[in-house]
Amino acid sequence: MSKFLILFFYSTLVLAQSDKNVSSWFQNKKKLKVLESNNPSHLSNPNTLPILLVGDTQVNNLYAGPSILRTPIADKKIPAAMKPVAQDYHEIDLLRNMLRMDGKGKYIIHLGDVANIGCIIEWQNFKQAMFAEIKGTKGFVLAPGNHEFFYLGNYQAGATYVDGNPNVAAWNKMCWDLDTLDENIVANVKENTRYIQTKKTFFQNYINVINEESKIFNNFPTINFNNCQKMGQAEKKYLLEPSSDWEACSYSFLKNGPPNSFIESIFFGKNNSPKFQVSYKDFMVQKINLKDPENNLPFPVKGIILDTNDYEAAPSFFQAVTNPKGLERPVSQSFNAGMNGSINKVQWEKVLDMIGEESPETVFIFLAHHQFDSWSVISKERFYEIFKTVNKGILVTAHTHTGYIKDHGAFIEINLGSNLDKNIQSGGLAFVKESDKSWFINFNRRFLNAKTYDCKGIPDYTNAKNWNYLTYREASLVDEWNTVNRTLDTILITLRRYLEFQNVKTGTVEELIKMGDQPEVCGDNNMKKAKECRMKKILLIKKLEKEDQSRYTNNPNYLNQKLKYGTCQAIFASEAKYKLRHTEHP
C-alpha cells in the first residue's frame, strides 16, 4: 500500500475519532460529510470541482516606511507577525510556482489576505503575479481579507478624523511605493492617504481585474461599477463621521452576461462618499458556478463568496482587548478586524436572495476569509438560519494560518492554512459517491514543505547569524528608520545569494558582490548622509531587479530556476519561523 493511501486513511480516521457527530452525517440530509486527504497533488476526476483554494498570501510592501509595528514588539506579542525579510522577498515566487504546479486548468479562489499592510502597491504586486500565470488557469476571484484595506489588518485608522492623524500618517508611510525618493514627503502628516488602499479603492481595483479577465476568458463578465441605485442615507456611527448615502449595485450575468458565466452575480453595498473615514462601510457578495460542464455530478454546485469584513462600525484596535469574542455590546458595535469577522443584515438578505434563485438540490460552498468561530454572535445566528433554507452546503474559510476541519452542527467548516507558515497549503474539493448513493466531499489539503518539494541543491541560509534573516527584532526603537535600513541590507544579501545561485556575474551584480555580507551602515548622526545612504541602497535594489527581469522575461529556464529557488527560500523561512515561534511562544 502506498504511503499516500495510508496517509489518506489515517487522516480520515483521525477526523472521525475527533468528531462526535460523524454518524449524523448519514442521518442528517442537510449536512454534507467531509473527509480530508493530504495527497501530494490535487485529485483529478469527473467529480472534482475545477478550483484551487489558496489563502493568506499577504504580499508585503518590502520598502515600507518605519513603524513601531515593524520592530521586536510585533514579533514578541503577535507570533503570526513573524515574517522573515527573505520570505517577504520571495513570496511572489512561491505564489507563481503554486499556480504553475496546481492551478492549470482551474479557477483560482483566493480566500483573502492577498496583502499585508493595506497598501496599493501590495495589491499591484499581487495582481502582477496572478496575471503573469493567469493564462495557464481559468481565472481568479477572491474573498476580501482584513489585510487588504485595514491598517496591518486590524483597524480603520482615521475613523474619526484623517487630516493630521498620526495613525493614518504612519499607515501611509508604511505603504510608500518609492514613487518619490524624498523621505520628507513620505513622512508629511498632511500627505495622509496617498499610498493606502481603502476598502472602496480595493473594490474598484477588484472590479477592474474582473474586467481585465473578461478580455482573456470568454466566461468572465464585464462590470460597470457605476450602474447603481440610490438607497438613502447611511447611518452615522460616530459624531465626527461624514454623512453619506447608500448605493446598491446589483449585477446578474445569467441573462445579460457571457455564456456559462463563471461569476453569476455580484452585489455591492456601496457608500457614495469619497471620504476616507467611511470606506469601511462598503461590502460585496458574489455567486459563482462551481460545476464544470465536464462534471458528471447530478446536482448543481454554487459558490457564495462572503465578505466577513462587513462591520456595523469602523474596526477598532481597542476592541481587540475589550471584546475579543465578538459579542454585541451597547457601548460599541466596533470589532478588531484581525480578531473578528462580521456580516451585516443587508449582505445576509442578498445571500438569501441568491440561494432562492437556485433549485432545492443545489449544493452550496460558502467561501469566506474569517473562520466561523471569530464571527460576531449575530453573524453566526444569521448563518445558522441559512441552513434552514439550504439543502446541503459547507463553509470554507482561511485567516487562522493553521487549517482544520470542524463540525458546527448544521454544517462542516473547512479551514485552509496559509501561504506563509510551516506546511504551506492549498486546497482542492471533489465529490465522492458512496455505496448508498449518497455523496460526500473529499477535501485535499496539499502541503508544500521541504519533504514534499524538491529543494535539492538549493542553499538554506536560515542558520546564518551574521545578518537579519528571521525577523525585525534587532531593529532600534530609537532610530525609526533603522528597521528600513536593516530590511534593505537583508534584501541586498538575499539578492546577492540568489544571483550567485543563478551564476550571474556581470552588470550591477559586481557592485553587490563587492559589498558581501556587510552593506554600508546608514546609522550615523548625520541625518542627510543617512538618507542618501538608504536611497543608494534602494536604487541599487531597483536596478538589480530590473536587470534580472530582463533575464527571466527572455529566458524560460532562468525563470523556472528563479521560481524554484524562491519557493525553497519561502519554505525554509516558514519552517525556521515555526521553530522560533514555538520556542518563544510554547
N, C-alpha and C positions, 0 to 999 in steps of 0.2 A: 504494500500500500504506500502511495507517495506521501511525502511529508506534508504536502499541501492538503491532501484529502484528510489526513489525520488532524491537521490544524483546523479544518472546517468542522469536523465532528466535535473536536474539543471545544471550539468557540461556541457552537450551538448548545453543547451540554452545559457549559458554564452559564450561558444565558438562561437556560431552562431551570437550572438549580437556583439561580439568584432571583428568580421572579416567581412570586407566589400565585400569579393568576394565569399561568401558561395554559392550563386546561380550559379556561374560559374562552380562549381564542377559538376553540372549535364550537363552543356553545353560543357565544355572543356574535351574531351575524354582523354586528355593526363595528366590530374591531378586527382589523387585519392582523394576522400573525406575521411577525418579523423575525427572521433569523439572520445572524451575521456570519460572514466568512472573511478570511484575510488572504485571499489569493493574490499572487504577485502581479496579476493583470486582471482587468475587469472582465466580467462574463460577456460572452457574445453569443446570443441565440435569438430565435424569433420572438421571444418574450422579454428580451432585455430592453429597457427604456433607453432611447438614444441620447443619454445625457451623461455628463461628467460633473460631479459635485466638487467644488473647491471652496475654501473659505479662509478668512483671516490672513490674507497675503500681507497686508499692512506695509505697502510700499512707502518707504520713509524718505523724507527730504534730507539728503545727505549733508547739505550745506546749511542746515538750519542754524539760525542765529542763536545766541546764548539764551539759556533759560535755566532757572533753578531746578526744573524738572529733568534736565539733561545732566545731572550731577549724581554723586553717590546716593543722594536722598531717595531718588526714584527706585534705584536698584535695591536699596536696603528695605524699603517699605512695601514695594509692589513687585513681587517676583516676576510677574509677566512682563514688566518693563525692561527686564534684562535683554538687550538686543546688541550683540557684538557688532561693532562697526563694519567688520568684514562681511557679516551676514547681511547687513543693510545694503552693502555694495553689490553683493552677488544675488540678491533675492529676485531680481528681474531675470537673471539667467535660469534660476530654478523654475520660475513661473513658465517661461517659454519652453523649457525642457519638459515640464509636466504636460503641457498642451501637445507637444510633439509625441510623447510616449502614450498618452491616454485619451487625447481629445480628438483624434482623427475620426471624421465622420459623425461627430457628436455635437449636440448643443452643450455649451458650457454654462452651467448655472453657478454663479458666484454667490455665496451666502452672506456676503458683506464683509466690511473692513478691508476694502481694497487699498485704503490709505492709512496713515498713522496719526499725523498731527492735525489733519483737517486743512490741507493746502491744495491750491490749484495745481501746483507743479507735481504733486504726488499723483493726482488724478491723471494728469497728462502723461506721466511716465508709465502708469498702469495701462492706460489706453494704447500707448505706443507699443508696449509689449504684446498686448492682446491682438492688435491689428497686424503685428509682424508675423503672427502664426495663424491668423484667422482663416486663411484660405484652405487650411487643412481640416477645419472644423465646419460646423453648420451655423456658427454664430454664437453670440453670448448675450445673456441677460443677467441681472443681479438684483439681490435684495439689499436695500440700504443698510449699511452698518453705522454704528455710532462714531467710528473714527473718520468717516467721510467728511463730516461737516460740524463736529463739535470739537472744542479745544482739547487736544490729546484724547479725544473720545469720551470726555467726561461731562462737559457742561457748556452752556451757551454763554461764553464770556461776553460781557457787554449787554446783557439782557435788560438792564435798567438804563444805562447810558453808554454811548460809544466814544464820542469825541473827548479825548484826553484820558480815556480809561486805560490804566496801566496793564490790565489783563489782556485787553484787546491788542494793545501795542506789543506786548510780549508774544502773543499768538502770531501777529503779523510778522514779527521779527523772525520767528521760527519757521515761517513759510517763505522766507526770502528765496527767490529763484535766480539770483545773480544777474537779473536784467540790468542792474546798476552795481557798480563795484564801490559805491560810496556808502560806507557803513553809517555815516551820519544821517543819510536819507532813510535807511532801513530802520534806524533807532528813533526816528522822529515820531513822537507820540501822536502828532496830528495826521500823519500818513498811516491811518489806522488799519484799513481793511484791504489794502492793495493786493495782498497775496493769499488771502483767506478764501477757502471755499465754503460758502454758506449752504444751507440745505436748498435754498432756492436756486443758487447757481449750479449745485450738483444736479438737480432735476433737469435743468436746462441742458447741461452737458450730457446727461444720460440720454435725453431725447435726441440730441444731435448725433450720438453714437448709433442709436437705432436707425435714424435716417441714413447714416453712412452705411450701415449694414444692409439697408434695403437696396442699395446700389450694387451690392455684392451677391446677396441671396434673394431669389425671387419670391420667397415666402416670408420676408420681413416687411412690415408695413412702413409707410411714410406718415409722419405725425406733424400736424400743425399745432404747435403748443399754444397758440393764441386763440384757438377755437373753443372758447369757454363761456359759461353762463354765469351771470352775477347772482349771488345768493344772499346778499345782505351783509350787515356789519358784523365783523368778528368781535368776540368778547375780549375785553382788555383784562389781562391777568395781573398787571402791575399799574400803579398810579402813573408812572412815567412811560408806560408802554404806548407807542404811537397808535393812533386809530387806523383801522384798515378794514377792507371789505373782502368777503369770501368770493371765490370763483370756483365753479365746478367744471372740470374739463374731462368729459367722458368720451372715450373712443372705442367703437366696436368695429372689428375688422372681418367679421364673418360674412357680411354682405358687401361692405364697402372696401375691403382690403384685398390683398393678393390671394390667389387660390391656395387653399391649405395653409393659411397663415399660422405660423408658429405662435406668435402673440395674438391671442384672440380678442382681448380687450384690456384697456388701461383706464384707470380713473385717477385723476389728480384732484386733491383738495388744495387749491392754490390761493395764497394770500396775495392780494394785488399790490401791497405796499412794497416799495423798494428798500424800506428801512431795514437795517442790519438786525435790529432787536427782535423783529417778528418773523424772521426767516424760518425759525423752528416750527412754525405753525403748519407749513406745507406737509402733505403726505401723499403716498402713492400706493395703489394696489393693482396687481397685474394678474391676468389669467392667460395661461399658456397651454397648448395642446401637446401632451407628452406621449401620445400614442403615434408611433411611426407608421406610415402606410404599409410597411413591410411586416409589422407585428401581426401575430396570429391571435391576439387577445380578443375574447368575445365581448369585451366591455370597453367603454371609453375611459381614458385616463387623463385627468386635467390637473394642472398645477396652479395653485393660487399663491402668488408671491406677496407676502405681507410686509408692511412697514412697521416694525416694532420700535421705531423712534418717533412715534406719533403721541406726543405728550400734551397734557392739558395746559401745562405752564412750562416756561423755559427751563431746561435741565439745569440743576444747580449742584455745584461741588459740595456745598454744605449738607445737602440731603444724603450724601454718602454716609455721613456719620449719624444723622438723626433718624433716617428712615431706610435702613439697609434692606428691609424685606418688601419694600414697595407697598406699604399699607396706605389706604386712603386716609388723609388727615384733614381736619377742618382748617388748620392753620396754614397749610401749604399743600398744593397738589403737585409740587415740583419733585422730580426724582433726579438721581445721578444716572446719566446715560450709560456709564460704564458698568453700573450695577443693576439697573432695572430696565426692562422693556415695557412698552405701553402701546396700546392700540385704542384709539378713540371710537366713540359711538358711531360717527358717520362712516368711518372705514368699515366697521363691522356690518353696517347696513348695506354697503356696497358689496361686501363679501357674500352676504346672504342673497343679494340680487344675482350675483354671478353664479352661485350654486343653483338658484331657482331656474336658471336658463338651461340646466342640464337634465338628462334623463335620470331616473332613480337608480339605475345600475352603474352610474358613473363612479369611478374610484377617484378620490381627491388626494393629491400630495400637496400639503400645505408647507410652504417654504418660508423661513424667517431667519433673521440674524440671531436675536437673543434667545437663549434657552428658556424653556417654558417656566422653570422654577423661578426665574428672575422677573417674570411678568407681574405687573400690578394685579391686585386682587380682582378688580373689576374686569380687567382684560382676560384673566383666567376664566372667570364666570361666563363671559361672553363666548369664549372659545368652546367651553363645555356645552353651551346652548347650541352651537353649530352642529354638534354631533347628535342632536335630536332630529336634525334635518338630513344630515349626510348619511348615506347608506354605509359606505366604508371609506376610510381615509387614514393617513398617518401625518405626523408633523416632522419636518426635517429642519434642524437648526445648527448653529455654529457657536461662536463667541467664547466658549469655555477654554479653547486651546487644548482640550484633552480628548473628548469623544466618549460616548457611551450610548446604550440603548435603555430606555426607561418606560415602564408601563404606567400610564396616568389614569387607568380605569377605562375611560371611554375611547382611548386611542393610545398608540405607541409613539414615542418620540425617538428619532434617530438624531444624535448629536455628532457632528463631524469635527474632528480635530483640525489643527491649523497647518499653515504652510511654514510655520516658524519654529515649532517646538519639536522635541525628540519624537521620532516616528512621524515625520511629515505625512499628512494624509490627504487622500482624495477618495471619492465615493462613487459607486455605481449601483443601480437598482434594477432588479429583474424579478418578474413574476414567475412563480413555480407552481405547477398544478399537482395536487396530492391525489391519492387513490380514491378519495371520496368525492372527487370533482371540485373540491374547494381549492382556493388559491392562497398562497402566502407570498410575502416579499422577501427576497434574498438581498440583503444589503452587503455589498463587498467593500470593506474598508481596506484600501491599498496603502500599505506602509512603505515609505521611502526612507531608508536608512543605510548605514554602512554595510549591512548584511544583504539587503535586497537590491542595492545599486552598486555597480562595478566601479569602485574608485581606485582600482589597482593602478599604481604609477602616479597618482595624484598626491602631492605632499600635504600633510596635515600640520598646520602651524599652531594649533590650539595650545600647545605647551610652551610656546615662545614667551619668555618672561620679560624680554627687553623692549616690548612695545605694547601699546594699549589695545590688545586684541579683544578681550572679552567684554568689557563694559566701559562706561564713562566714569568709573569710580575714582580714578586718580585725578579727576578734574578739580580745579580750585574753586572754592566757594567765594573767594575774594575777587579774583580776576574773572569776570563773567565770560570773557572771550577765550579763556584758556581751554574750555571744552571744545570750542570750534577749532582751535589750533591743534589739539590732540587728535580730533577727528580727521583733519586734513593730513596729519602725519600718518595716521593709520591707513588712509586711502592711498597715499603715495607708496607706502610699503606694500600694501595689497596689490597695487598696480605693478610695481616692480617685480614682485614674485610671479604674478600672472604672466607678464610679458617675458620673463625668463623661461617660464614653462612653455610658452609659445615660440621660444627661440628667436625672439625679436631683439636685434642688437643695434639697429640703425635708427636714425631720426632722433626725436626728442628723448627717447629712452636712454640715450647716452648720458644725458644730464641726470636722469633718475638713478642710473647705476652708480654714478659718482657719489650720489647722496647717501646710498647704503641704508642702514637701519637708523641713522642719526640725522634726520632732517633738521634744518636750521631752527633754532629756538626763537620764538617770536614773543617772548615774555619779558623783555627788558623794560626799563622805566620810561623809555621814550615811546609815547603812545603813537606818534606819527610813524616811527620806524616799525613798530609792531604791526600796524595796519598794512603798511607796504609789504611787510614780510608775509602776512596772511594772503594778501592779494596775489603775490608772486606764486604762492603755492596753488591757489585756486586756478590761476591762468595756466600753470603747468599741467594740472589735472585735466582741465578742459582741452588743452592742446593734445595731450596724450590720448584722451578718449576720442577725439576727432580723427586722429591718425589711425587708431585701432578700428574705428567704424569703417573707414575706407578699406581696411584689410578684410574684415569679415563680410562686408557687403559684396565684395567681388570674389570671395573665396568660400564656398560652402563648407569645405573640410575644416577651414580655420574656424568658422562659426560653430560647427559641431564640437570642436575641441573646446571652444570658449564656453559653450553651454554646459558641457560635461564638467569642466574644471569648476565653473561657478556653482553647479549643483552639488558637487562634492564639498566645496568650501562651505556651502549653506548647511549641508548635512553635518559636517564636522562641528560647525559652530553651534548648531542646535543641540548636539549631544554634549558638547562641553558646557553649554549654558545650563543644560539639565543637571549635570553633576554639580555645578556651582550653586544652582538654585536650591538643590536638596541638601547641600552642605550647610548653607546659611539659613534655610527655612525647612528644617526637618519635620 
